[in-house]
Amino acid sequence: MNGEAEVSNQYPADESRSRSRSETVVSVDGITKSYGTGSDTVTAVDGVSFEVEEGTVVGLLGPNGAGKTTTIKMLLGLVRPSDGVARLCGTDVEGSPETVYRSVAAMLEGARNIYWRLTVRENVRFFARLGDEPADPDRVDRVISQVGLESKADTTVNELSRGMKQKASLACTLVRETPIVFLDEPTLGLDVESSLELRQELRQLVTRDSRTVLLSSHDMQVIEAVCDRVIILNEGEILANDTVENLLDVFHTQTFRITVRGQLSTDVQTELTERFGATRWTDRGDRHRFETTAVRGNEFYAMMDVLRESSTTFVSVDTVEPDLEEVFLHIIDDGEV
């Protein structure tokens, strides 16, 4: 990962975002996972279905407890679904797990899946040998270089910083060169520069190697920068499954962020909320700020009249451009796109 120190959030020249694909390499049909029996049954994943095409990066998003990790573990054969079928490269995960394992590599739960008493090189060599062929020394060195750990290749993992452990774990995942890669929070513990470099490396996995990546992360900047599509889960169900561009377009309505100074009574705040859809209230001393997307034309001026009559003084009225984090929060709050 010896790329540029700065990586743009957009990749307009990236063919992976523009060329059409038809081959489905991940197919999920109604998978469900429930725990317990009778009245004590808890459903972690509820009838989830989606497909992922070859050579794409798909983000799996959701708050804690949304069912992301359970879904990934069912795709990897680590958890048996209560119902439904998951297929990787056309193979039923539950029916032929050994065949599936040759097609997928995964980085789960940060750096816990590597051996801390081994060096970086020993770890990468060990995971490379999990494939069908002996570990290629050149490939081992190349992957270590890609994640920027050349100078630490012969250092035991236990001596590395948290971010370097994360890089070592990523190297162990990438070295097998499987067509499908699952990454769970790959930027956890990375500094800003390393996170930017990782974004570039993830895109190169697609453009250079035609690999397919399913990425779970709370880092919205990484998701927005590298993903072709996002799947948003909450309470075990899919709330959205679309391209990043389309989701941003859906919420690309004119949002106003309004700041006033003075005494704003509870009654006025209630009126602004109920009548004009005011949300995201923040109060600092005598300054009050809120946002609204629900006003158009004369409604905007009517809202201004309400504020003037409340004896407040305008500080600013700004328009707000949505980002993926805004979209995510709206979908989770509303329960749909």
VMD Tcl script that draws the C-alpha trace (Angstrom):
set ca {
  {0.00 0.00 0.00}
  {2.54 2.50 -1.13}
  {0.05 4.74 -2.91}
  {-0.47 8.48 -2.82}
  {-0.91 10.12 0.56}
  {-4.22 11.54 -0.59}
  {-6.95 9.60 -2.38}
  {-10.01 11.22 -3.89}
  {-13.44 10.15 -2.65}
  {-14.48 9.62 -6.26}
  {-12.99 7.49 -9.01}
  {-14.46 8.82 -12.27}
  {-11.83 7.09 -14.41}
  {-12.27 3.76 -12.64}
  {-13.66 1.27 -15.14}
  {-14.92 -0.94 -12.32}
  {-17.66 1.58 -11.64}
  {-18.79 1.94 -15.21}
  {-18.50 -1.35 -17.09}
  {-21.43 -3.74 -16.89}
  {-21.16 -7.13 -15.23}
  {-23.47 -10.08 -15.29}
  {-21.80 -12.87 -13.31}
  {-23.17 -13.22 -9.79}
  {-20.55 -14.54 -7.34}
  {-22.49 -14.05 -4.08}
  {-26.14 -15.08 -3.98}
  {-28.22 -14.89 -0.81}
  {-31.78 -16.17 -0.90}
  {-33.97 -15.65 2.15}
  {-31.39 -16.53 4.79}
  {-32.68 -16.39 8.34}
  {-30.99 -17.03 11.66}
  {-32.95 -17.47 14.86}
  {-31.77 -18.40 18.33}
  {-33.81 -19.98 21.11}
  {-37.24 -21.60 21.01}
  {-40.84 -20.60 21.57}
  {-41.37 -17.23 23.21}
  {-37.63 -16.92 23.80}
  {-36.80 -16.99 20.07}
  {-34.60 -14.14 18.86}
  {-34.25 -13.56 15.12}
  {-30.87 -12.04 14.27}
  {-31.32 -12.16 10.48}
  {-34.79 -12.27 8.94}
  {-35.21 -13.43 5.33}
  {-32.30 -11.50 3.82}
  {-31.79 -11.74 0.03}
  {-29.25 -10.03 -2.21}
  {-26.70 -10.66 -4.95}
  {-23.18 -9.38 -5.52}
  {-21.65 -9.26 -8.99}
  {-18.07 -10.12 -9.86}
  {-15.53 -7.33 -9.55}
  {-17.55 -5.03 -7.31}
  {-17.10 -3.64 -3.81}
  {-20.29 -3.85 -1.73}
  {-20.62 -2.21 1.67}
  {-22.65 -3.90 4.39}
  {-23.88 -1.25 6.82}
  {-26.00 -1.15 9.92}
  {-25.97 -0.19 13.59}
  {-24.65 -2.59 16.22}
  {-26.92 -5.61 16.43}
  {-28.29 -5.11 12.90}
  {-27.28 -8.61 11.78}
  {-24.19 -7.76 9.71}
  {-21.75 -10.12 11.43}
  {-24.27 -12.98 11.56}
  {-24.95 -12.55 7.83}
  {-21.23 -12.63 7.01}
  {-20.67 -15.71 9.19}
  {-23.52 -17.52 7.44}
  {-21.94 -16.66 4.07}
  {-18.66 -18.10 5.31}
  {-20.23 -21.27 6.70}
  {-19.32 -20.37 10.28}
  {-22.98 -20.16 11.32}
  {-25.72 -22.40 9.92}
  {-28.82 -20.51 8.74}
  {-32.18 -21.48 10.17}
  {-33.64 -21.07 6.70}
  {-32.60 -19.94 3.24}
  {-29.60 -20.58 1.00}
  {-26.31 -18.77 0.46}
  {-24.10 -19.48 -2.54}
  {-20.56 -18.33 -3.33}
  {-19.38 -18.75 -6.93}
  {-22.47 -20.90 -7.52}
  {-21.74 -23.32 -4.67}
  {-24.11 -23.87 -1.74}
  {-22.17 -22.76 1.35}
  {-23.83 -25.25 3.66}
  {-23.77 -28.13 1.18}
  {-20.13 -27.86 0.02}
  {-18.15 -25.80 2.54}
  {-14.73 -27.10 1.45}
  {-15.35 -25.98 -2.13}
  {-16.52 -22.58 -0.90}
  {-13.43 -22.07 1.27}
  {-11.23 -22.21 -1.83}
  {-13.12 -19.21 -3.24}
  {-13.15 -16.86 -0.27}
  {-10.83 -15.23 2.26}
  {-12.02 -13.24 5.26}
  {-10.70 -10.73 7.75}
  {-12.95 -10.86 10.80}
  {-12.89 -9.00 14.10}
  {-9.83 -6.90 13.44}
  {-6.46 -8.57 13.99}
  {-7.71 -11.50 16.06}
  {-7.38 -13.97 13.19}
  {-3.56 -13.87 13.06}
  {-0.93 -15.43 15.32}
  {0.72 -12.82 17.50}
  {3.79 -14.94 18.35}
  {4.69 -15.33 14.67}
  {6.34 -12.65 12.55}
  {4.41 -10.83 9.84}
  {6.12 -12.89 7.16}
  {5.46 -16.17 8.98}
  {1.79 -15.28 9.34}
  {1.39 -14.36 5.69}
  {3.26 -17.50 4.58}
  {1.06 -19.67 6.83}
  {-2.20 -18.25 5.46}
  {-0.90 -18.47 1.89}
  {-0.43 -22.22 2.38}
  {-4.11 -22.65 3.27}
  {-4.81 -22.59 -0.46}
  {-4.33 -25.38 -2.94}
  {-0.76 -24.41 -3.86}
  {2.44 -23.92 -1.82}
  {3.17 -20.38 -0.68}
  {4.96 -18.38 -3.36}
  {7.73 -16.32 -1.64}
  {7.41 -13.57 -4.24}
  {3.67 -13.32 -3.63}
  {4.20 -13.22 0.13}
  {6.70 -10.37 -0.20}
  {4.49 -8.52 -2.68}
  {1.46 -8.57 -0.37}
  {3.54 -7.45 2.62}
  {4.78 -4.55 0.48}
  {1.24 -3.68 -0.64}
  {0.15 -3.10 2.96}
  {3.31 -1.14 3.78}
  {4.95 -3.56 6.23}
  {8.25 -4.27 4.45}
  {10.27 -2.89 7.38}
  {8.27 -4.99 9.86}
  {8.16 -8.23 7.89}
  {10.36 -10.10 10.38}
  {8.87 -8.52 13.50}
  {6.53 -10.60 15.68}
  {2.94 -9.38 15.46}
  {2.79 -8.91 19.23}
  {5.32 -6.07 18.93}
  {3.33 -4.14 16.32}
  {1.02 -1.19 16.89}
  {-2.72 -1.72 16.59}
  {-2.79 -0.26 13.09}
  {0.13 -2.44 11.96}
  {-1.60 -5.54 13.34}
  {-4.59 -4.56 11.22}
  {-2.37 -4.30 8.15}
  {-0.82 -7.69 8.89}
  {-4.27 -9.23 9.16}
  {-5.23 -7.68 5.83}
  {-2.08 -9.10 4.20}
  {-2.96 -12.59 5.46}
  {-6.41 -12.20 3.91}
  {-5.20 -10.96 0.54}
  {-2.32 -13.38 0.01}
  {-4.50 -16.32 -0.99}
  {-5.75 -14.36 -4.03}
  {-9.29 -15.73 -3.74}
  {-11.98 -14.28 -6.05}
  {-14.07 -13.15 -3.06}
  {-12.83 -11.22 -0.01}
  {-14.80 -10.41 3.14}
  {-13.45 -7.55 5.25}
  {-14.91 -6.68 8.65}
  {-13.85 -3.19 9.85}
  {-10.55 -3.18 7.90}
  {-9.71 0.44 8.85}
  {-10.09 -0.12 12.61}
  {-7.04 1.31 14.34}
  {-5.50 2.79 11.19}
  {-4.26 6.38 11.10}
  {-5.63 8.78 8.47}
  {-2.84 8.20 5.95}
  {-3.04 4.42 6.26}
  {-6.82 4.55 5.89}
  {-6.46 6.58 2.68}
  {-3.90 4.11 1.35}
  {-6.24 1.23 2.18}
  {-8.98 2.83 0.09}
  {-6.67 2.86 -2.89}
  {-5.64 -0.75 -2.32}
  {-9.28 -1.88 -2.10}
  {-10.09 -0.27 -5.44}
  {-6.99 -1.87 -6.96}
  {-8.21 -5.29 -5.84}
  {-11.08 -4.74 -8.27}
  {-9.32 -3.00 -11.16}
  {-6.08 -4.99 -11.00}
  {-7.25 -8.42 -9.83}
  {-11.00 -8.43 -10.67}
  {-11.77 -9.54 -7.12}
  {-15.08 -9.07 -5.35}
  {-15.12 -7.42 -1.92}
  {-17.86 -7.42 0.71}
  {-16.93 -4.73 3.22}
  {-18.46 -4.13 6.64}
  {-17.41 -0.87 8.26}
  {-18.56 2.03 10.42}
  {-16.20 4.33 8.50}
  {-18.62 6.07 6.13}
  {-15.83 7.86 4.29}
  {-14.27 4.54 3.34}
  {-17.65 3.11 2.30}
  {-18.49 6.15 0.18}
  {-15.01 6.23 -1.37}
  {-14.63 2.59 -2.44}
  {-18.05 0.92 -2.64}
  {-20.06 0.50 -5.80}
  {-23.14 -0.41 -3.81}
  {-24.31 -0.51 -0.21}
  {-26.69 -2.80 1.65}
  {-28.14 -1.30 4.84}
  {-29.38 -3.71 7.50}
  {-31.33 -3.01 10.66}
  {-32.95 -5.47 13.06}
  {-32.04 -8.31 10.72}
  {-33.76 -6.90 7.64}
  {-32.54 -5.05 4.54}
  {-33.69 -1.43 4.47}
  {-31.77 -0.38 1.37}
  {-29.78 -2.06 -1.41}
  {-28.58 0.35 -4.07}
  {-25.59 2.15 -5.53}
  {-23.95 4.89 -3.50}
  {-24.80 7.41 -6.23}
  {-28.48 6.49 -6.28}
  {-28.83 6.66 -2.51}
  {-27.21 10.08 -2.45}
  {-29.52 11.23 -5.25}
  {-32.61 10.06 -3.34}
  {-31.69 12.35 -0.44}
  {-30.36 15.16 -2.60}
  {-33.23 17.44 -1.63}
  {-32.57 20.96 -0.48}
  {-31.82 20.83 3.21}
  {-31.59 24.02 5.23}
  {-29.54 24.42 8.39}
  {-30.85 27.42 10.30}
  {-29.21 29.14 13.26}
  {-30.92 31.80 15.37}
  {-30.01 33.68 18.52}
  {-32.36 34.51 21.37}
  {-35.03 32.90 23.53}
  {-36.81 30.16 21.57}
  {-39.70 28.79 23.57}
  {-40.67 25.13 23.74}
  {-43.96 25.95 22.00}
  {-42.15 27.53 19.05}
  {-39.76 24.58 18.77}
  {-42.74 22.21 18.80}
  {-44.45 24.22 16.04}
  {-41.30 24.23 13.90}
  {-40.93 20.48 14.39}
  {-44.55 19.53 13.69}
  {-45.33 22.08 10.97}
  {-42.02 22.38 9.13}
  {-40.23 19.13 9.94}
  {-37.44 20.68 12.00}
  {-34.93 18.05 13.18}
  {-31.44 17.75 14.67}
  {-31.90 20.48 17.21}
  {-28.77 21.74 18.95}
  {-28.80 24.44 21.61}
  {-25.72 26.28 22.84}
  {-26.52 29.06 25.22}
  {-28.86 31.44 23.40}
  {-28.04 29.94 19.99}
  {-30.40 27.38 18.47}
  {-29.77 25.34 15.32}
  {-31.99 22.94 13.41}
  {-32.34 21.39 9.96}
  {-35.34 20.91 7.69}
  {-35.94 19.37 4.27}
  {-39.72 19.58 4.42}
  {-40.22 23.20 3.34}
  {-40.80 24.45 -0.21}
  {-41.67 27.86 -1.65}
  {-44.10 29.78 0.55}
  {-43.62 27.25 3.38}
  {-40.06 28.46 3.80}
  {-41.21 32.07 4.19}
  {-43.95 30.98 6.59}
  {-41.29 29.30 8.72}
  {-39.23 32.50 8.64}
  {-42.30 34.43 9.86}
  {-42.67 32.06 12.80}
  {-39.05 32.66 13.76}
  {-39.36 36.44 13.43}
  {-42.45 36.47 15.62}
  {-40.54 34.51 18.26}
  {-38.24 37.53 18.75}
  {-35.12 35.65 17.72}
  {-32.32 37.05 15.56}
  {-31.11 35.22 12.46}
  {-27.49 34.14 12.55}
  {-27.30 32.05 9.37}
  {-29.30 30.04 6.85}
  {-27.21 27.46 4.99}
  {-27.95 24.69 2.53}
  {-26.61 21.22 3.37}
  {-25.28 18.68 0.87}
  {-25.96 15.09 1.97}
  {-23.19 12.53 2.40}
  {-23.49 8.79 2.93}
  {-23.58 9.20 6.71}
  {-26.62 11.49 6.37}
  {-28.30 8.94 4.10}
  {-27.53 6.08 6.51}
  {-28.99 7.92 9.50}
  {-32.14 8.88 7.59}
  {-32.73 5.30 6.48}
  {-32.14 3.85 9.95}
  {-34.43 6.47 11.55}
  {-37.21 6.14 8.95}
  {-36.96 2.38 8.38}
  {-36.90 2.74 4.58}
  {-35.43 4.71 1.69}
}
mol new
graphics top color blue
foreach p $ca { graphics top sphere $p radius 0.5 }
foreach p [lrange $ca 0 end-1] q [lrange $ca 1 end] { graphics top cylinder $p $q radius 0.2 }
display resetview
